[in-house]
């Protein structure tokens, strides 16, 4: 950006000297006129010789003052330009440190600079091009125009619908210090803070509270109704009393399971950033879980087949949390896939640096429709509400599985085809030994 060169006085030469120089500088045109007049009159022979020489000296002084003034003006202009360039460089480097898209604009909404995040988010813009060439939102452009016209900061919330819904807090503010120091035209900083994740978390929290309240309200209403019945019409009816007490116990158990799962989720969220460091062998762990659930499988008429290597399959994990994961997956396979009469639990070791150990749980039941698969790990999401409640499900099991696996840096992969059963695979990251080449194949 080019500043308009202008000069407010000669370079500083001390307090008294500066005032004298300023006075001479302001009088340079009068001195020049006086000198010219003296020379003209000397040519006419009307003035003494000393007056002629004095006029000639005054004329030379005026010329020299004009030259010095011009040099001082050029020096001042260069100094201001250099100072502005240094400030702009500092500002540009600071913009690169921002995690949000940032644009520096001139007073005409032309682009002076955009940081790397802005390039990645909105694409590159042509230098000195208008902001509207990349950001076509009327709300943002109108806000920018109003803020620049008023010379004040402004903020709006903007929602982008395409290609996906994203929320931004858009702010523009004048960078007054640059123009104050350098005397140049003003620059403006435009930032777009992405608030999409925070909005989604707020929505998830709201939905979670609503769902949890609903899930607790149903058993509480049942308990309250049965208590009133036992206190009234069924007070002296032993058969009805036994029936109602059984239902009340079942509803109380449902609330207990729900609260236990809610507490589990809360604990997992608090330590989600802490990766476990204990070394766990998956082969005996999965075998232990299958043995624990064997009575349930026998009750449902389901056979559990285990396929595992003889050698250890070790991962860094929290043993109790992994037991909770596989109990959930194998129990779900027994309950919801019992029509297939059998399930397979396969433990696989890591073979290369790309693929870590896996545990797959497959059933041969009715399967899951494709539209339900992406939402299975959502809290309180159920494919079949009645089937879930009849199997004493809380709707939080797979959400807990997802949180545990996230902490373990592992993934849950779901494959299903209606009528052909479903497979839930837990895929761990490859261990350091596999990545370093120390462990080629542990099968």
KAURHU-V231773 format. One record per backbone hydrogen bond with DSSP energy under -1.0 kcal/mol. NH is the residue of the N-H (numbers start at 1). CO is the residue of the C=O. E is the energy in kcal/mol with one decimal. If there is no record, write none. Layout:
# KAURHU-V231773
nh=NH co=CO e=E
nh=NH co=CO e=E
This chain:
# KAURHU-V231773
nh=18 co=14 e=-2.3
nh=19 co=15 e=-1.7
nh=20 co=16 e=-2.5
nh=21 co=17 e=-3.0
nh=22 co=18 e=-2.3
nh=23 co=19 e=-2.4
nh=24 co=20 e=-2.9
nh=25 co=21 e=-2.8
nh=26 co=22 e=-2.7
nh=27 co=23 e=-1.7
nh=28 co=25 e=-1.1
nh=31 co=27 e=-2.7
nh=32 co=28 e=-2.2
nh=33 co=29 e=-2.2
nh=34 co=30 e=-2.7
nh=35 co=31 e=-2.8
nh=36 co=32 e=-2.3
nh=37 co=33 e=-2.3
nh=38 co=34 e=-2.4
nh=39 co=35 e=-2.3
nh=40 co=36 e=-2.5
nh=41 co=37 e=-2.7
nh=42 co=38 e=-2.1
nh=43 co=39 e=-1.7
nh=45 co=42 e=-1.2
nh=46 co=41 e=-1.7
nh=52 co=48 e=-1.7
nh=53 co=49 e=-2.5
nh=54 co=50 e=-2.2
nh=55 co=51 e=-2.5
nh=56 co=52 e=-2.4
nh=57 co=53 e=-2.2
nh=58 co=54 e=-2.4
nh=59 co=55 e=-2.2
nh=60 co=56 e=-2.2
nh=61 co=57 e=-2.6
nh=62 co=58 e=-2.3
nh=63 co=59 e=-2.1
nh=64 co=60 e=-2.7
nh=65 co=61 e=-2.7
nh=66 co=62 e=-2.1
nh=67 co=63 e=-2.2
nh=68 co=64 e=-2.7
nh=69 co=65 e=-2.6
nh=70 co=66 e=-2.3
nh=71 co=67 e=-2.5
nh=72 co=68 e=-3.0
nh=73 co=69 e=-2.5
nh=74 co=70 e=-2.3
nh=75 co=71 e=-2.5
nh=76 co=72 e=-2.6
nh=77 co=73 e=-2.3
nh=78 co=74 e=-2.5
nh=79 co=75 e=-2.5
nh=80 co=76 e=-2.2
nh=81 co=77 e=-2.3
nh=82 co=78 e=-2.7
nh=83 co=79 e=-2.4
nh=84 co=80 e=-2.5
nh=85 co=81 e=-2.5
nh=86 co=82 e=-2.2
nh=87 co=83 e=-2.1
nh=88 co=84 e=-2.9
nh=89 co=85 e=-2.1
nh=90 co=86 e=-1.9
nh=91 co=87 e=-2.5
nh=92 co=88 e=-2.9
nh=93 co=89 e=-2.3
nh=94 co=90 e=-2.1
nh=95 co=91 e=-2.2
nh=96 co=92 e=-1.4
nh=98 co=95 e=-1.2
nh=103 co=190 e=-3.0
nh=104 co=113 e=-3.1
nh=105 co=188 e=-3.1
nh=106 co=110 e=-2.3
nh=109 co=106 e=-2.0
nh=111 co=129 e=-3.1
nh=112 co=104 e=-3.5
nh=113 co=104 e=-1.6
nh=115 co=102 e=-2.0
nh=119 co=115 e=-1.9
nh=120 co=116 e=-2.5
nh=121 co=117 e=-2.1
nh=122 co=118 e=-2.9
nh=123 co=119 e=-1.7
nh=128 co=111 e=-2.6
nh=129 co=126 e=-2.3
nh=131 co=109 e=-2.1
nh=133 co=130 e=-2.1
nh=134 co=131 e=-1.8
nh=135 co=131 e=-2.3
nh=141 co=137 e=-2.4
nh=142 co=138 e=-2.5
nh=143 co=139 e=-1.9
nh=144 co=140 e=-2.5
nh=145 co=141 e=-2.4
nh=146 co=142 e=-2.4
nh=147 co=143 e=-2.6
nh=148 co=144 e=-2.5
nh=149 co=145 e=-2.2
nh=150 co=146 e=-2.0
nh=151 co=147 e=-1.6
nh=152 co=147 e=-1.6
nh=154 co=172 e=-2.2
nh=156 co=170 e=-2.4
nh=158 co=168 e=-3.0
nh=160 co=166 e=-3.2
nh=166 co=160 e=-2.4
nh=168 co=158 e=-3.1
nh=169 co=193 e=-2.4
nh=170 co=156 e=-2.9
nh=171 co=191 e=-2.4
nh=172 co=154 e=-2.4
nh=173 co=189 e=-1.8
nh=175 co=187 e=-3.2
nh=176 co=174 e=-1.1
nh=180 co=176 e=-2.4
nh=181 co=177 e=-2.3
nh=182 co=178 e=-2.5
nh=183 co=179 e=-2.1
nh=188 co=105 e=-2.5
nh=189 co=173 e=-2.8
nh=190 co=103 e=-3.4
nh=191 co=171 e=-2.7
nh=192 co=101 e=-2.0
nh=193 co=169 e=-2.5
nh=195 co=167 e=-2.9
nh=199 co=195 e=-2.3
nh=200 co=196 e=-2.5
nh=201 co=197 e=-2.4
nh=202 co=198 e=-2.3
nh=203 co=199 e=-2.4
nh=204 co=200 e=-2.8
nh=205 co=201 e=-2.6
nh=206 co=202 e=-2.4
nh=207 co=203 e=-2.8
nh=208 co=204 e=-2.6
nh=209 co=205 e=-2.4
nh=210 co=206 e=-2.3
nh=211 co=207 e=-2.9
nh=212 co=208 e=-3.0
nh=213 co=209 e=-2.4
nh=214 co=210 e=-2.0
nh=215 co=211 e=-2.9
nh=216 co=212 e=-2.1
nh=217 co=213 e=-2.2
nh=218 co=214 e=-1.6
nh=220 co=216 e=-1.8
nh=221 co=217 e=-2.6
nh=222 co=218 e=-2.0
nh=223 co=219 e=-2.7
nh=224 co=220 e=-2.6
nh=225 co=221 e=-2.4
nh=226 co=222 e=-2.5
nh=227 co=223 e=-2.3
nh=228 co=224 e=-2.0
nh=229 co=225 e=-2.0
nh=230 co=226 e=-2.7
nh=231 co=227 e=-2.0
nh=232 co=228 e=-1.0
nh=234 co=229 e=-2.5
nh=235 co=232 e=-1.7
nh=237 co=234 e=-1.4
nh=241 co=237 e=-2.6
nh=242 co=238 e=-2.4
nh=243 co=239 e=-2.0
nh=244 co=240 e=-2.9
nh=245 co=241 e=-2.5
nh=246 co=242 e=-1.7
nh=247 co=243 e=-1.8
nh=248 co=244 e=-2.7
nh=249 co=245 e=-2.3
nh=250 co=246 e=-1.9
nh=251 co=247 e=-2.5
nh=252 co=248 e=-2.6
nh=253 co=249 e=-2.3
nh=254 co=250 e=-1.9
nh=255 co=251 e=-2.2
nh=256 co=252 e=-2.2
nh=257 co=253 e=-2.5
nh=258 co=254 e=-2.3
nh=259 co=255 e=-2.7
nh=260 co=256 e=-2.5
nh=261 co=257 e=-2.4
nh=262 co=258 e=-2.4
nh=263 co=259 e=-2.5
nh=264 co=260 e=-2.1
nh=265 co=261 e=-2.4
nh=266 co=262 e=-2.2
nh=267 co=263 e=-2.5
nh=268 co=264 e=-2.4
nh=269 co=265 e=-2.4
nh=270 co=266 e=-1.5
nh=271 co=267 e=-1.1
nh=274 co=271 e=-1.5
nh=280 co=315 e=-3.1
nh=282 co=313 e=-3.3
nh=285 co=281 e=-1.3
nh=286 co=282 e=-2.7
nh=287 co=283 e=-1.9
nh=288 co=284 e=-2.4
nh=289 co=285 e=-2.0
nh=290 co=286 e=-2.4
nh=291 co=287 e=-2.2
nh=292 co=288 e=-2.1
nh=293 co=289 e=-1.9
nh=297 co=293 e=-2.3
nh=298 co=294 e=-2.8
nh=299 co=295 e=-2.1
nh=300 co=296 e=-1.9
nh=302 co=297 e=-3.0
nh=303 co=341 e=-2.3
nh=305 co=343 e=-2.7
nh=307 co=345 e=-2.8
nh=315 co=280 e=-2.3
nh=317 co=278 e=-3.5
nh=322 co=318 e=-2.3
nh=323 co=319 e=-2.3
nh=324 co=320 e=-1.8
nh=325 co=321 e=-2.0
nh=326 co=322 e=-2.6
nh=327 co=323 e=-2.3
nh=328 co=324 e=-1.8
nh=329 co=325 e=-2.3
nh=330 co=326 e=-2.5
nh=331 co=327 e=-2.3
nh=332 co=328 e=-2.3
nh=333 co=329 e=-2.0
nh=334 co=330 e=-2.2
nh=335 co=331 e=-2.5
nh=336 co=332 e=-3.0
nh=337 co=333 e=-1.3
nh=340 co=337 e=-1.8
nh=341 co=338 e=-1.2
nh=343 co=303 e=-2.7
nh=344 co=362 e=-2.7
nh=345 co=305 e=-3.2
nh=346 co=360 e=-2.7
nh=347 co=307 e=-3.1
nh=348 co=358 e=-3.2
nh=358 co=348 e=-2.1
nh=359 co=426 e=-1.9
nh=360 co=346 e=-2.8
nh=361 co=424 e=-2.4
nh=362 co=344 e=-2.8
nh=363 co=422 e=-2.6
nh=372 co=369 e=-1.5
nh=375 co=372 e=-1.3
nh=376 co=373 e=-1.4
nh=378 co=375 e=-1.7
nh=380 co=395 e=-2.6
nh=381 co=378 e=-1.6
nh=388 co=384 e=-2.4
nh=389 co=385 e=-2.4
nh=390 co=386 e=-2.4
nh=391 co=387 e=-1.3
nh=392 co=389 e=-1.6
nh=393 co=388 e=-3.2
nh=400 co=396 e=-2.3
nh=401 co=397 e=-2.0
nh=402 co=398 e=-2.4
nh=403 co=399 e=-2.0
nh=404 co=400 e=-2.5
nh=405 co=401 e=-2.6
nh=406 co=402 e=-2.2
nh=407 co=403 e=-1.9
nh=408 co=404 e=-1.6
nh=409 co=406 e=-1.3
nh=410 co=405 e=-3.3
nh=411 co=427 e=-2.4
nh=413 co=425 e=-3.0
nh=415 co=423 e=-2.6
nh=417 co=421 e=-1.8
nh=419 co=366 e=-3.7
nh=420 co=417 e=-2.9
nh=423 co=415 e=-3.4
nh=424 co=361 e=-2.7
nh=425 co=413 e=-3.0
nh=426 co=359 e=-2.9
nh=427 co=411 e=-2.6
nh=428 co=357 e=-2.8
nh=435 co=431 e=-2.1
nh=436 co=432 e=-2.0
nh=438 co=433 e=-1.5
nh=439 co=433 e=-1.4
